[in-house]
C-alpha cells in the first residue's frame, strides 16, 4: 500500500503532460505496478510484466535534462533530436552529429521560454 499511496500522492500534484500521461496509465493498474516493486524487482522486469496488459506503459520517454553547462557533444543524436523536437525546431540539412549539436546550441535560449 505504501507504493500505491506514493503513486496517488505524486499523481495528485501539479504535473506536466508526460507525467499526467504516465499517471493516466498507472491509475487503473496501481496494484500491478506496486506489487513487483515491493518485491524488489528491477524496473525493466516490471515493465516486461506490465507490457502484457498495456504495451504503452513503459514507452513514455522524457527528454534529457539540460542546463547552460550541458556539453551537447556528449549526448546521443537521438537525444539531440528530442531536444530540438521539444523546442519545435527542425534541423534541415543536419547529417552529422556536429550539425545537430550546433543547432541545439543555437536554440538553447528556447529552454528559458
C-alpha positions in Angstrom: 0.0 0.0 0.0 2.9 2.4 0.6 3.9 2.4 -3.1 0.2 2.8 -4.1 -0.1 5.8 -1.8 3.1 7.3 -3.2 1.7 7.0 -6.7 -1.5 8.7 -5.6 0.4 11.5 -3.9 2.6 12.0 -7.0 -0.3 12.0 -9.4 -2.4 14.5 -7.3 0.3 17.1 -7.6 1.0 19.6 -10.4 2.2 17.6 -13.4 3.4 18.2 -16.9 1.8 16.4 -19.9 4.1 13.4 -19.9 3.7 12.9 -16.1 -0.1 13.2 -16.5 0.0 10.6 -19.2 2.1 8.2 -17.0 -0.5 8.7 -14.2 -3.3 8.0 -16.6 -1.7 4.6 -17.4 -0.8 3.9 -13.7 -4.1 4.7 -12.1 -6.1 1.6 -13.1 -3.1 -0.8 -12.5 -1.5 0.7 -9.4 -1.6 -2.6 -7.5 0.0 -4.4 -10.5 2.8 -1.7 -10.5 3.3 -1.6 -6.8 3.4 -5.4 -6.1 6.5 -6.2 -8.2 8.4 -3.1 -6.9 7.6 -4.0 -3.3 9.3 -7.4 -4.0 12.4 -5.5 -5.3 12.2 -6.4 -9.0 14.2 -4.1 -11.3 12.1 -1.7 -13.3 12.9 -3.5 -16.6 11.3 -6.7 -15.3 8.3 -4.7 -14.0 7.9 -3.2 -17.5 8.1 -6.6 -19.1 5.2 -7.8 -16.9 3.2 -4.7 -17.4 3.6 -4.7 -21.2 1.4 -7.8 -21.3 -1.6 -5.7 -20.1 -0.7 -2.3 -21.7 2.1 -2.1 -24.2 2.4 1.7 -24.0 3.1 1.7 -20.2 6.9 1.8 -20.5 7.1 3.8 -23.7 6.7 7.3 -22.2 10.1 8.9 -22.6 11.4 12.1 -21.1 13.8 14.5 -22.8 17.2 14.7 -21.2 17.7 17.3 -18.6 19.9 20.2 -19.8 21.2 23.4 -18.4 23.5 26.1 -19.6 26.6 24.0 -18.7 25.4 20.9 -20.7 28.0 19.5 -23.1 25.7 18.7 -26.0 28.5 16.8 -27.8 28.2 14.1 -25.1 24.5 13.5 -25.9 23.4 10.9 -28.4 22.0 12.1 -31.8 18.6 10.7 -30.7 18.6 12.9 -27.6 19.6 15.9 -29.6 16.7 15.3 -32.0 14.4 15.0 -29.0 15.6 18.4 -27.6 15.0 20.0 -31.0 11.6 18.5 -31.3 10.6 19.7 -27.8 11.7 23.2 -28.8 9.7 22.9 -32.0 12.8 23.3 -34.2 13.7 21.4 -37.3 17.2 20.7 -38.3 17.1 20.7 -42.1 20.3 19.5 -43.7 21.6 18.1 -40.5 23.6 14.9 -41.3 26.4 14.7 -38.9 26.2 14.8 -35.1 28.1 18.1 -35.1 25.3 19.6 -37.2 22.7 18.6 -34.6 25.0 19.9 -31.7 25.3 23.2 -33.5 21.6 23.6 -34.0 20.8 22.6 -30.4 23.4 25.2 -29.2 21.8 27.9 -31.5 18.4 27.2 -30.0 19.4 26.8 -26.3 17.8 30.1 -25.4 14.4 28.5 -26.2 14.6 26.4 -23.0 14.2 29.6 -20.9 10.9 30.5 -22.6 
